[in-house]
Amino acid sequence: MSCQEAGMDCEFSVQSNDEQEIIDMVRKHAKGKHHMDMSAKDVRGLMKDAAKPA
């Protein structure tokens, strides 16, 4: 999961086999760096979109 996959001009990315860890890290990054409040559902939607073939 990366900010670039979400359409942001940011180098942040995270990889983990633990979905909850990814959600927690993405939410923390979004809040701290982009001043965005994201729900777990929001992050799961981005993860689903990022997993789709280009």
GIJO-V477975 format. One line per field, one symbol per residue. ss: DSSP state (A for helix, B for strand, O for the rest). phi: phi as a letter, one per 20 degrees, with the letter a starting at -180 (. if undefined). psi: psi as a letter, one per 20 degrees, with the letter a starting at -180 (. if undefined). Layout:
BEGIN
ss=???
phi=???
psi=???
END
This chain:
BEGIN
ss=OBOAAAOOOOOOBOOOOOAAAAAAAAAAAAAAAAOOOOOAAAAAAAAAAAAOOO
phi=.bfffeneebefbbcaedgfffgffffffgffddldecegfgffffffffefff
psi=pqhhhjjqmqipqqpqioghggggggggggghhjkpoprhggghghggghiqq.
END
